[in-house]
């Protein structure tokens, strides 16, 4: 029995973080999307959604990832947005 293995837990977190970052870099590269383009999309999404609700812009996250399609099980790029909503606006449009 190796006593060092019992007391030394391997630190996989930095390895996993690096692996996820590499995946994101490859996805961005394959989709030919620059960080500036994502920032432009983020600004436009904020503008459109702000007409209807108050959002937490600091908590807004937009990522490009990959997802599988149900039809043929192929992997395609997907834009994923996490938009924290502070409150809905009542501006008479509904």
N, C-alpha and C positions, 0 to 999 in steps of 0.2 A: 504494500500500500504506500502510495506516494503522499507524504504529509504536506508537501508544498502545494499539491493540487487541491487539498482540502481547504487550505487557508487563503489561497490566491485565486480569486474569481477572475476569469478572463473578462477584459473590458471590451465587449462587443458593441457598445453604444457608438463609439467613434467610428468603428468600421461600418456599422449600419448607416450612420449619418452620411459618411463619405459615399457609400453605395447609392443611397437615395439621391444625393446631389449629382452624382454621375448620371443616373437615370434621367434626371430633369434636364441636364445639359444635353444629353443625347436626344431627348424628345424635342427640345427647343431647336436643336440643330437640324433634325430631320424635318421639322415643320417649317423651318426657315423663318423663325419668329425671333426678333430681337427684344431685349428688355425694354427698349424705348417703345416698341410697338405695343407690348403688354401695358405699359404705363398710359399710352394713348387710349387703349381700350378701357382701361380702368377709369380714366377721366370721363370718357363718354358714357360709360355705365352709370357713374355717379351722377352725371348731368340728367340722364333720363329718369333714373329712379328717384332722384331728389324732387321731381315734380309731384310725386305721389306719396312719398314718405320721407321722414327724417332718418338718415342713416348715420352710423358711427364710421366716419371715413378712416379713422386711425385703425380700426379693427377689420377693415375691408381687405380680403385676400383674394387674389386672382392667380390661378396657376394653370399651366398647360400640362396635362398628363395624358395617359393612354387609357382607353377603355375598350372592352370587347363588345362588338355588335352581336345582337341576338340572332340576326338573320343568318350570317355565315361564319360566326365565331372569329372574325378577323379583328385585329387590334387597330384602332384608329385614334388620332389625337382628339382630346376633349378639353374644352375650356371650362374650368371649375371655379365658381365664384362663391365665396362665403361672405355674405353681406349682413352685418348686424343692424337690425332695425331698432331705432329708438322709439319712434311712434309714427302712426299713420297720419297723413294730412287730410283734413276735411276741407277740400277746396271746391265742393259742389259739382265735381265731375262724375260722381256716381249716382 
